[in-house]
Amino acid sequence: MERKLFNSRRRKRTFSKIGLPPGSMVHVGEKKVDELQVEMIRYGTELFESSHYSRNDFPSMAACADLRTWLNVVGLHDVEAVRKYTEHFGIHPLISEDILNTEQRSKIEFHDDHIFTILKIFTWEESRRHVRKDHLAMVISENALLSFQEIPDTVLEPLRQRIRNSSLRIRQRGHDYLLYAITDIIVDQYALVLEQLQNHTEDLEEAVLDGGDMQFARNIQSLNNELISFRRSMHPVREILAAVLKDEHRFIQDDSLIFFRDAADHVTQVLENLESLRERVSGLMNMHISLVSNRMNEVMKILTIIATIFIPLSFFAGVYGMNFEFMPELSQKWAYPVFWGIVLSVTGVMLNFFRRKKWL
């Protein structure tokens, strides 16, 4: 019921854009935070500053040309606030539309004065045994990197810690390296989520050998859906990194390409492991179906044996239950014990025959 309600809401959000002109800023997604949050990180070789702002406070960007600036906006449901930031940085309305559309697939676009990219952040929720997918849109200009997220995340927190450490490479490089660092940590998160999915698969493998039920089948199907969604979001990331390595852009320095190439190798490795896991889950479903069929065959075999044993017994009972007057056996003193002796003897002979045939 909950899933049907969610799908209904998602359809309503999608249909709300029908008929609107291109570039209309409409939030497609769930409201995941109460208020818009803004964090601005400014850093250089010898300087690090972190400031937080509310919806009504607009950070001063006067020093953007002198320092590297990372402006992170959380809360895509606040369309007017997001519009304020995109208009201030001269972002095209079509890009602003994609920023607010959390259903938009991962991609990268190269423009003369900026680079626009969308990535998906995956997080494993152990309590629900579920993969949560969040939307991350980034615009890289000459003076700043703007990122737009649905919720505050802990995935990028290690990156913030690295920026605070003045001895690391990231403080000495430009926004292209910051783009790589964000992409790389998201790819590492993909590998971590995939490891959790592998652990979940191992739990299901143990459960299937113990005998699965209908809930078990639903768990396998749910896991398979998670992998399909994961794979659908992973493939565009490889396309993004391939485009960065192929297309020359003035915001991507040549000495940064080696790092993007390393991230592309990590994506390829995660995708290969993902394909192996999908085959493993598919085999798990086949194993479950096979075990269910085997158990059904065992049940049918037992029932067939029982029915076979009762066929001659039913014959004897039918013959001597006809109540004819001149049946000679009915008047004998030992007729009843003899009848049961024959019944038990026939049953024993048949059971011995079934055991010799290894049907029991």
C-alpha positions as a Markdown table, in Angstrom:
| # | Residue | x | y | z |
|---|---|---|---|---|
| 1 | Met | 0.0 | 0.0 | 0.0 |
| 2 | Glu | 2.8 | 2.4 | 0.9 |
| 3 | Arg | 4.6 | 1.6 | -2.4 |
| 4 | Lys | 1.4 | 2.3 | -4.4 |
| 5 | Leu | 0.9 | 5.6 | -2.6 |
| 6 | Phe | 4.5 | 6.6 | -3.4 |
| 7 | Asn | 4.2 | 5.7 | -7.1 |
| 8 | Ser | 0.9 | 7.7 | -7.2 |
| 9 | Arg | 2.6 | 10.8 | -5.7 |
| 10 | Arg | 5.6 | 10.4 | -8.1 |
| 11 | Arg | 3.2 | 10.3 | -11.1 |
| 12 | Lys | 1.5 | 13.5 | -9.8 |
| 13 | Arg | 4.8 | 15.3 | -9.6 |
| 14 | Thr | 5.7 | 14.2 | -13.1 |
| 15 | Phe | 2.4 | 15.2 | -14.5 |
| 16 | Ser | 2.6 | 18.6 | -12.9 |
| 17 | Lys | 5.2 | 19.6 | -15.5 |
| 18 | Ile | 3.0 | 18.7 | -18.5 |
| 19 | Gly | 2.1 | 21.8 | -20.6 |
| 20 | Leu | 4.7 | 24.1 | -19.0 |
| 21 | Pro | 7.2 | 25.9 | -21.2 |
| 22 | Pro | 10.8 | 24.7 | -21.3 |
| 23 | Gly | 12.9 | 26.0 | -18.4 |
| 24 | Ser | 9.9 | 26.1 | -16.0 |
| 25 | Met | 11.3 | 25.6 | -12.5 |
| 26 | Val | 9.1 | 22.9 | -10.9 |
| 27 | His | 10.4 | 20.6 | -8.1 |
| 28 | Val | 10.0 | 17.0 | -9.0 |
| 29 | Gly | 10.6 | 14.9 | -5.9 |
| 30 | Glu | 9.8 | 14.6 | -2.2 |
| 31 | Lys | 10.3 | 17.4 | 0.3 |
| 32 | Lys | 13.0 | 15.9 | 2.5 |
| 33 | Val | 14.1 | 18.8 | 4.7 |
| 34 | Asp | 12.0 | 21.4 | 6.5 |
| 35 | Glu | 14.1 | 24.5 | 5.5 |
| 36 | Leu | 16.7 | 25.3 | 2.9 |
| 37 | Gln | 20.3 | 25.2 | 4.1 |
| 38 | Val | 23.3 | 26.8 | 2.5 |
| 39 | Glu | 27.0 | 26.2 | 3.3 |
| 40 | Met | 29.8 | 28.1 | 1.6 |
| 41 | Ile | 33.3 | 26.8 | 1.8 |
| 42 | Arg | 36.1 | 29.1 | 0.7 |
| 43 | Tyr | 39.6 | 27.9 | 0.6 |
| 44 | Gly | 43.1 | 28.5 | -0.7 |
| 45 | Thr | 46.6 | 27.3 | 0.0 |
| 46 | Glu | 46.6 | 29.2 | 3.4 |
| 47 | Leu | 43.0 | 29.9 | 4.0 |
| 48 | Phe | 39.9 | 27.9 | 4.9 |
| 49 | Glu | 36.5 | 29.4 | 5.8 |
| 50 | Ser | 33.1 | 27.7 | 6.3 |
| 51 | Ser | 29.9 | 29.7 | 6.6 |
| 52 | His | 26.2 | 28.7 | 6.9 |
| 53 | Tyr | 23.3 | 30.7 | 5.7 |
| 54 | Ser | 19.5 | 30.5 | 6.0 |
| 55 | Arg | 16.9 | 30.9 | 3.3 |
| 56 | Asn | 16.8 | 34.7 | 3.7 |
| 57 | Asp | 20.6 | 35.2 | 3.8 |
| 58 | Phe | 22.4 | 35.4 | 0.6 |
| 59 | Pro | 26.2 | 34.8 | 0.8 |
| 60 | Ser | 28.5 | 37.5 | -0.6 |
| 61 | Met | 30.3 | 36.1 | -3.6 |
| 62 | Ala | 32.7 | 39.1 | -4.0 |
| 63 | Ala | 35.8 | 37.0 | -3.1 |
| 64 | Cys | 35.0 | 34.1 | -5.4 |
| 65 | Ala | 37.6 | 35.2 | -7.9 |
| 66 | Asp | 40.4 | 35.1 | -5.4 |
| 67 | Leu | 39.6 | 31.8 | -3.7 |
| 68 | Arg | 38.2 | 28.4 | -4.6 |
| 69 | Thr | 34.5 | 28.4 | -3.5 |
| 70 | Trp | 32.2 | 25.5 | -2.9 |
| 71 | Leu | 28.6 | 26.6 | -2.4 |
| 72 | Asn | 26.3 | 23.8 | -1.3 |
| 73 | Val | 22.5 | 24.3 | -1.3 |
| 74 | Val | 20.3 | 21.7 | 0.5 |
| 75 | Gly | 16.6 | 21.7 | 0.0 |
| 76 | Leu | 15.4 | 21.5 | -3.6 |
| 77 | His | 11.8 | 21.8 | -2.6 |
| 78 | Asp | 12.4 | 25.6 | -2.0 |
| 79 | Val | 12.0 | 26.6 | -5.7 |
| 80 | Glu | 12.2 | 30.3 | -5.1 |
| 81 | Ala | 15.4 | 30.1 | -3.1 |
| 82 | Val | 17.0 | 27.8 | -5.7 |
| 83 | Arg | 15.9 | 30.3 | -8.4 |
| 84 | Lys | 17.7 | 33.1 | -6.6 |
| 85 | Tyr | 21.0 | 31.2 | -6.7 |
| 86 | Thr | 20.7 | 30.0 | -10.3 |
| 87 | Glu | 19.8 | 33.5 | -11.5 |
| 88 | His | 22.6 | 35.1 | -9.5 |
| 89 | Phe | 25.2 | 32.9 | -11.2 |
| 90 | Gly | 23.6 | 33.2 | -14.6 |
| 91 | Ile | 22.6 | 29.6 | -14.9 |
| 92 | His | 20.4 | 28.8 | -18.0 |
| 93 | Pro | 16.7 | 28.1 | -17.1 |
| 94 | Leu | 16.9 | 24.6 | -18.8 |
| 95 | Ile | 19.7 | 23.7 | -16.4 |
| 96 | Ser | 17.8 | 25.1 | -13.4 |
| 97 | Glu | 14.9 | 22.9 | -14.5 |
| 98 | Asp | 17.1 | 19.8 | -14.4 |
| 99 | Ile | 18.5 | 20.8 | -11.0 |
| 100 | Leu | 15.0 | 20.6 | -9.5 |
| 101 | Asn | 14.1 | 17.4 | -11.3 |
| 102 | Thr | 15.2 | 14.6 | -9.0 |
| 103 | Glu | 14.1 | 12.0 | -11.6 |
| 104 | Gln | 16.7 | 13.3 | -14.1 |
| 105 | Arg | 19.3 | 10.8 | -15.0 |
| 106 | Ser | 23.0 | 11.4 | -14.3 |
| 107 | Lys | 24.7 | 13.3 | -17.1 |
| 108 | Ile | 27.3 | 16.0 | -17.9 |
| 109 | Glu | 27.0 | 19.1 | -20.2 |
| 110 | Phe | 29.8 | 21.3 | -21.3 |
| 111 | His | 29.1 | 25.0 | -21.9 |
| 112 | Asp | 31.4 | 27.9 | -22.7 |
| 113 | Asp | 31.2 | 29.4 | -19.3 |
| 114 | His | 30.3 | 26.5 | -17.1 |
| 115 | Ile | 30.0 | 22.7 | -16.7 |
| 116 | Phe | 26.8 | 21.1 | -15.5 |
| 117 | Thr | 26.6 | 17.6 | -14.1 |
| 118 | Ile | 24.1 | 15.4 | -12.2 |
| 119 | Leu | 25.1 | 12.5 | -10.0 |
| 120 | Lys | 23.1 | 10.2 | -7.7 |
| 121 | Ile | 24.3 | 9.5 | -4.2 |
| 122 | Phe | 23.5 | 6.0 | -2.9 |
| 123 | Thr | 23.2 | 5.2 | 0.8 |
| 124 | Trp | 22.5 | 1.9 | 2.4 |
| 125 | Glu | 19.8 | 1.9 | 5.1 |
| 126 | Glu | 20.4 | -1.1 | 7.2 |
| 127 | Ser | 17.1 | -0.8 | 9.2 |
| 128 | Arg | 15.1 | -1.1 | 6.0 |
| 129 | Arg | 17.6 | -3.2 | 4.0 |
| 130 | His | 17.1 | -0.6 | 1.3 |
| 131 | Val | 19.3 | 1.6 | -0.9 |
| 132 | Arg | 18.4 | 5.3 | -0.7 |
| 133 | Lys | 19.0 | 7.4 | -3.8 |
| 134 | Asp | 19.5 | 11.2 | -3.5 |
| 135 | His | 19.9 | 13.8 | -6.2 |
| 136 | Leu | 23.1 | 15.9 | -6.6 |
| 137 | Ala | 23.4 | 18.6 | -9.3 |
| 138 | Met | 26.6 | 20.6 | -9.7 |
| 139 | Val | 27.5 | 23.7 | -11.8 |
| 140 | Ile | 31.2 | 24.5 | -12.2 |
| 141 | Ser | 32.1 | 28.0 | -13.2 |
| 142 | Glu | 35.4 | 29.8 | -13.3 |
| 143 | Asn | 35.0 | 31.1 | -9.8 |
| 144 | Ala | 32.9 | 28.6 | -7.9 |
| 145 | Leu | 31.4 | 25.1 | -7.7 |
| 146 | Leu | 27.7 | 25.1 | -6.9 |
| 147 | Ser | 26.1 | 21.9 | -5.7 |
| 148 | Phe | 22.4 | 21.3 | -5.1 |
| 149 | Gln | 21.2 | 18.4 | -2.9 |
| 150 | Glu | 17.9 | 17.1 | -1.6 |
| 151 | Ile | 19.1 | 16.4 | 2.0 |
| 152 | Pro | 22.3 | 17.0 | 4.1 |
| 153 | Asp | 24.5 | 14.0 | 3.6 |
| 154 | Thr | 27.4 | 12.4 | 5.5 |
| 155 | Val | 28.9 | 11.0 | 2.3 |
| 156 | Leu | 30.7 | 14.2 | 1.4 |
| 157 | Glu | 31.7 | 14.9 | 5.0 |
| 158 | Pro | 35.2 | 13.3 | 4.6 |
| 159 | Leu | 35.8 | 15.6 | 1.6 |
| 160 | Arg | 35.1 | 18.6 | 3.8 |
| 161 | Gln | 37.6 | 17.3 | 6.3 |
| 162 | Arg | 40.2 | 16.9 | 3.6 |
| 163 | Ile | 39.6 | 20.6 | 2.6 |
| 164 | Arg | 40.1 | 21.7 | 6.2 |
| 165 | Asn | 43.5 | 20.0 | 6.1 |
| 166 | Ser | 45.9 | 22.5 | 4.5 |
| 167 | Ser | 48.6 | 19.9 | 3.8 |
| 168 | Leu | 46.5 | 18.0 | 1.3 |
| 169 | Arg | 46.5 | 18.4 | -2.5 |
| 170 | Ile | 42.9 | 19.6 | -2.8 |
| 171 | Arg | 43.7 | 23.0 | -1.2 |
| 172 | Gln | 46.3 | 23.6 | -3.9 |
| 173 | Arg | 44.1 | 22.8 | -6.9 |
| 174 | Gly | 41.1 | 24.3 | -8.7 |
| 175 | His | 37.5 | 23.5 | -9.0 |
| 176 | Asp | 38.1 | 20.8 | -11.6 |
| 177 | Tyr | 39.9 | 18.8 | -8.9 |
| 178 | Leu | 37.0 | 19.5 | -6.5 |
| 179 | Leu | 34.6 | 18.0 | -9.1 |
| 180 | Tyr | 36.9 | 15.0 | -9.3 |
| 181 | Ala | 37.0 | 14.6 | -5.5 |
| 182 | Ile | 33.2 | 14.7 | -5.2 |
| 183 | Thr | 32.8 | 12.2 | -8.1 |
| 184 | Asp | 35.4 | 9.9 | -6.6 |
| 185 | Ile | 33.9 | 9.8 | -3.1 |
| 186 | Ile | 30.5 | 9.1 | -4.6 |
| 187 | Val | 32.0 | 6.3 | -6.6 |
| 188 | Asp | 33.6 | 4.9 | -3.5 |
| 189 | Gln | 30.2 | 5.1 | -1.8 |
| 190 | Tyr | 28.8 | 3.0 | -4.7 |
| 191 | Ala | 31.4 | 0.4 | -3.9 |
| 192 | Leu | 30.4 | 0.5 | -0.2 |
| 193 | Val | 26.7 | 0.1 | -1.0 |
| 194 | Leu | 27.5 | -2.7 | -3.4 |
| 195 | Glu | 29.3 | -4.5 | -0.6 |
| 196 | Gln | 26.2 | -4.1 | 1.6 |
| 197 | Leu | 24.1 | -5.6 | -1.2 |
| 198 | Gln | 26.5 | -8.5 | -1.4 |
| 199 | Asn | 26.2 | -9.1 | 2.3 |
| 200 | His | 22.4 | -9.0 | 2.0 |
| 201 | Thr | 22.6 | -11.5 | -0.9 |
| 202 | Glu | 24.7 | -13.8 | 1.3 |
| 203 | Asp | 22.0 | -13.6 | 4.0 |
| 204 | Leu | 19.4 | -14.6 | 1.4 |
| 205 | Glu | 21.5 | -17.5 | 0.2 |
| 206 | Glu | 21.6 | -18.9 | 3.7 |
| 207 | Ala | 17.8 | -18.4 | 4.0 |
| 208 | Val | 17.0 | -20.1 | 0.8 |
| 209 | Leu | 18.8 | -23.3 | 2.0 |
| 210 | Asp | 16.8 | -23.2 | 5.2 |
| 211 | Gly | 13.6 | -23.1 | 3.2 |
| 212 | Gly | 12.2 | -19.8 | 1.8 |
| 213 | Asp | 8.6 | -18.7 | 1.9 |
| 214 | Met | 6.6 | -16.0 | 0.0 |
| 215 | Gln | 8.3 | -13.3 | 2.0 |
| 216 | Phe | 11.6 | -14.7 | 0.9 |
| 217 | Ala | 10.6 | -14.5 | -2.8 |
| 218 | Arg | 9.5 | -10.8 | -2.2 |
| 219 | Asn | 12.9 | -10.1 | -0.7 |
| 220 | Ile | 14.7 | -11.5 | -3.7 |
| 221 | Gln | 12.6 | -9.5 | -6.1 |
| 222 | Ser | 13.1 | -6.3 | -4.0 |
| 223 | Leu | 16.9 | -6.9 | -4.1 |
| 224 | Asn | 16.8 | -7.4 | -7.8 |
| 225 | Asn | 14.9 | -4.1 | -8.2 |
| 226 | Glu | 17.6 | -2.4 | -6.1 |
| 227 | Leu | 20.3 | -3.8 | -8.4 |
| 228 | Ile | 18.4 | -2.7 | -11.5 |
| 229 | Ser | 18.1 | 0.9 | -10.2 |
| 230 | Phe | 21.7 | 0.9 | -9.0 |
| 231 | Arg | 22.9 | -0.3 | -12.5 |
| 232 | Arg | 20.7 | 2.3 | -14.2 |
| 233 | Ser | 22.4 | 5.1 | -12.2 |
| 234 | Met | 25.9 | 3.7 | -12.5 |
| 235 | His | 26.2 | 3.5 | -16.3 |
| 236 | Pro | 25.7 | 7.2 | -16.9 |
| 237 | Val | 28.6 | 7.9 | -14.4 |
| 238 | Arg | 30.9 | 6.0 | -16.7 |
| 239 | Glu | 29.6 | 8.1 | -19.6 |
| 240 | Ile | 30.3 | 11.2 | -17.6 |
| 241 | Leu | 33.9 | 10.3 | -16.9 |
| 242 | Ala | 34.4 | 9.2 | -20.5 |
| 243 | Ala | 33.1 | 12.6 | -21.7 |
| 244 | Val | 35.5 | 14.5 | -19.3 |
| 245 | Leu | 38.4 | 12.5 | -20.6 |
| 246 | Lys | 37.4 | 12.9 | -24.2 |
| 247 | Asp | 36.1 | 16.5 | -24.5 |
| 248 | Glu | 38.5 | 19.3 | -23.8 |
| 249 | His | 37.2 | 22.2 | -21.7 |
| 250 | Arg | 39.1 | 25.1 | -20.3 |
| 251 | Phe | 37.8 | 24.4 | -16.7 |
| 252 | Ile | 39.4 | 20.9 | -16.8 |
| 253 | Gln | 43.2 | 21.1 | -16.5 |
| 254 | Asp | 45.3 | 18.5 | -18.3 |
| 255 | Asp | 47.0 | 17.5 | -15.0 |
| 256 | Ser | 43.6 | 16.6 | -13.5 |
| 257 | Leu | 42.7 | 14.1 | -16.2 |
| 258 | Ile | 44.8 | 11.3 | -14.6 |
| 259 | Phe | 42.5 | 11.6 | -11.5 |
| 260 | Phe | 39.3 | 11.4 | -13.6 |
| 261 | Arg | 40.8 | 8.4 | -15.4 |
| 262 | Asp | 41.4 | 6.7 | -12.0 |
| 263 | Ala | 37.8 | 7.3 | -11.1 |
| 264 | Ala | 36.7 | 5.8 | -14.4 |
| 265 | Asp | 38.6 | 2.7 | -13.6 |
| 266 | His | 36.8 | 2.5 | -10.2 |
| 267 | Val | 33.4 | 2.8 | -11.9 |
| 268 | Thr | 34.3 | 0.0 | -14.3 |
| 269 | Gln | 35.3 | -2.2 | -11.4 |
| 270 | Val | 32.1 | -1.5 | -9.5 |
| 271 | Leu | 30.0 | -2.2 | -12.6 |
| 272 | Glu | 31.7 | -5.5 | -13.2 |
| 273 | Asn | 31.1 | -6.5 | -9.6 |
| 274 | Leu | 27.5 | -5.3 | -10.0 |
| 275 | Glu | 26.9 | -7.5 | -13.0 |
| 276 | Ser | 28.4 | -10.5 | -11.1 |
| 277 | Leu | 26.0 | -9.8 | -8.2 |
| 278 | Arg | 23.0 | -9.6 | -10.6 |
| 279 | Glu | 23.9 | -13.0 | -12.0 |
| 280 | Arg | 24.2 | -14.3 | -8.4 |
| 281 | Val | 20.8 | -12.9 | -7.4 |
| 282 | Ser | 19.3 | -14.4 | -10.6 |
| 283 | Gly | 20.8 | -17.7 | -9.7 |
| 284 | Leu | 19.4 | -17.3 | -6.2 |
| 285 | Met | 15.9 | -16.9 | -7.5 |
| 286 | Asn | 16.4 | -20.0 | -9.7 |
| 287 | Met | 17.6 | -21.9 | -6.7 |
| 288 | His | 14.6 | -20.9 | -4.7 |
| 289 | Ile | 12.2 | -22.0 | -7.5 |
| 290 | Ser | 14.1 | -25.3 | -7.8 |
| 291 | Leu | 14.0 | -26.0 | -4.1 |
| 292 | Val | 10.3 | -25.1 | -4.0 |
| 293 | Ser | 9.6 | -27.5 | -6.9 |
| 294 | Asn | 11.7 | -30.3 | -5.2 |
| 295 | Arg | 9.7 | -29.9 | -2.0 |
| 296 | Met | 6.5 | -30.0 | -4.0 |
| 297 | Asn | 7.7 | -33.1 | -5.7 |
| 298 | Glu | 8.4 | -34.7 | -2.4 |
| 299 | Val | 5.0 | -33.9 | -1.1 |
| 300 | Met | 3.3 | -35.2 | -4.3 |
| 301 | Lys | 5.4 | -38.4 | -4.0 |
| 302 | Ile | 4.3 | -39.1 | -0.5 |
| 303 | Leu | 0.7 | -38.4 | -1.3 |
| 304 | Thr | 0.9 | -40.7 | -4.4 |
| 305 | Ile | 2.4 | -43.5 | -2.3 |
| 306 | Ile | -0.4 | -43.1 | 0.3 |
| 307 | Ala | -3.0 | -43.1 | -2.4 |
| 308 | Thr | -1.4 | -46.2 | -4.0 |
| 309 | Ile | -1.4 | -48.1 | -0.8 |
| 310 | Phe | -5.1 | -47.4 | -0.2 |
| 311 | Ile | -6.2 | -48.6 | -3.7 |
| 312 | Pro | -6.1 | -52.4 | -2.8 |
| 313 | Leu | -7.4 | -51.6 | 0.7 |
| 314 | Ser | -10.3 | -49.7 | -0.8 |
| 315 | Phe | -11.0 | -52.7 | -3.0 |
| 316 | Phe | -11.2 | -55.1 | -0.1 |
| 317 | Ala | -13.3 | -52.8 | 1.9 |
| 318 | Gly | -15.6 | -52.3 | -1.1 |
| 319 | Val | -16.0 | -56.0 | -1.8 |
| 320 | Tyr | -16.9 | -56.9 | 1.8 |
| 321 | Gly | -19.0 | -53.8 | 2.3 |
| 322 | Met | -21.6 | -54.9 | -0.4 |
| 323 | Asn | -23.9 | -56.6 | 2.3 |
| 324 | Phe | -24.9 | -59.5 | 0.1 |
| 325 | Glu | -26.7 | -62.2 | 2.1 |
| 326 | Phe | -24.8 | -65.3 | 0.8 |
| 327 | Met | -21.2 | -64.0 | 1.1 |
| 328 | Pro | -19.5 | -67.1 | 2.8 |
| 329 | Glu | -16.7 | -65.2 | 4.5 |
| 330 | Leu | -19.1 | -63.0 | 6.4 |
| 331 | Ser | -20.4 | -65.9 | 8.4 |
| 332 | Gln | -16.9 | -67.2 | 9.4 |
| 333 | Lys | -15.8 | -66.7 | 13.0 |
| 334 | Trp | -12.3 | -65.5 | 12.1 |
| 335 | Ala | -13.3 | -63.5 | 9.0 |
| 336 | Tyr | -12.7 | -60.0 | 10.6 |
| 337 | Pro | -9.2 | -60.8 | 11.9 |
| 338 | Val | -8.3 | -62.5 | 8.6 |
| 339 | Phe | -9.5 | -59.4 | 6.7 |
| 340 | Trp | -7.2 | -57.1 | 8.8 |
| 341 | Gly | -4.3 | -59.6 | 8.4 |
| 342 | Ile | -4.6 | -59.4 | 4.6 |
| 343 | Val | -4.9 | -55.6 | 4.7 |
| 344 | Leu | -1.7 | -55.2 | 6.9 |
| 345 | Ser | 0.2 | -57.8 | 4.8 |
| 346 | Val | -0.6 | -56.0 | 1.6 |
| 347 | Thr | 0.4 | -52.7 | 3.1 |
| 348 | Gly | 3.7 | -54.2 | 4.3 |
| 349 | Val | 4.5 | -55.8 | 1.0 |
| 350 | Met | 3.8 | -52.5 | -0.8 |
| 351 | Leu | 5.9 | -50.4 | 1.6 |
| 352 | Asn | 8.8 | -52.9 | 1.2 |
| 353 | Phe | 8.5 | -52.7 | -2.6 |
| 354 | Phe | 8.6 | -48.9 | -2.5 |
| 355 | Arg | 11.7 | -49.0 | -0.3 |
| 356 | Arg | 13.5 | -51.4 | -2.6 |
| 357 | Lys | 12.7 | -49.1 | -5.5 |
| 358 | Lys | 14.1 | -46.2 | -3.3 |
| 359 | Trp | 10.8 | -44.3 | -3.6 |
| 360 | Leu | 10.7 | -43.9 | 0.1 |
